[in-house]
Amino acid sequence: MLDQMTLYPIADDVLLAPGGKVVVRTYGVAAADAPVAYRTWVTGLRDQPRYWHWGRFEEAVGGHRQVLEWLTGRGPAPFPEGRLVPS
């Protein structure tokens, strides 16, 4: 299945924090003949990855910026709140 999916990188950022680095990665992913789904993943945050879903490219770009603002204390958490990913 993964070999039939295409990733479209949108933005990658690395933030340095006292506990280590936090990686924020936004991308589009699509399977053959399916619409592109947009995701923002945050790893290195309290040892629990978080992710957000976006409906369109423009929302993904703005959402990535909102996640960065939230992580740096310059804005509220993006809505919908990032979901914890089970380990």
ChimeraX attribute file (.defattr): number of C-alpha atoms within 10 A of each C-alpha:
attribute: neighborCount
match mode: 1-to-1
recipient: residues
	/A:1	6
	/A:2	8
	/A:3	6
	/A:4	8
	/A:5	12
	/A:6	13
	/A:7	14
	/A:8	14
	/A:9	12
	/A:10	16
	/A:11	14
	/A:12	13
	/A:13	12
	/A:14	14
	/A:15	13
	/A:16	9
	/A:17	12
	/A:18	5
	/A:19	9
	/A:20	11
	/A:21	13
	/A:22	19
	/A:23	17
	/A:24	24
	/A:25	18
	/A:26	25
	/A:27	21
	/A:28	20
	/A:29	16
	/A:30	16
	/A:31	15
	/A:32	10
	/A:33	6
	/A:34	9
	/A:35	10
	/A:36	18
	/A:37	18
	/A:38	24
	/A:39	21
	/A:40	23
	/A:41	20
	/A:42	22
	/A:43	16
	/A:44	17
	/A:45	16
	/A:46	10
	/A:47	8
	/A:48	13
	/A:49	19
	/A:50	19
	/A:51	19
	/A:52	21
	/A:53	20
	/A:54	20
	/A:55	11
	/A:56	13
	/A:57	16
	/A:58	11
	/A:59	13
	/A:60	23
	/A:61	17
	/A:62	13
	/A:63	21
	/A:64	27
	/A:65	17
	/A:66	18
	/A:67	24
	/A:68	21
	/A:69	15
	/A:70	14
	/A:71	18
	/A:72	12
	/A:73	10
	/A:74	11
	/A:75	13
	/A:76	13
	/A:77	16
	/A:78	17
	/A:79	11
	/A:80	10
	/A:81	12
	/A:82	17
	/A:83	13
	/A:84	11
	/A:85	10
	/A:86	7
	/A:87	5
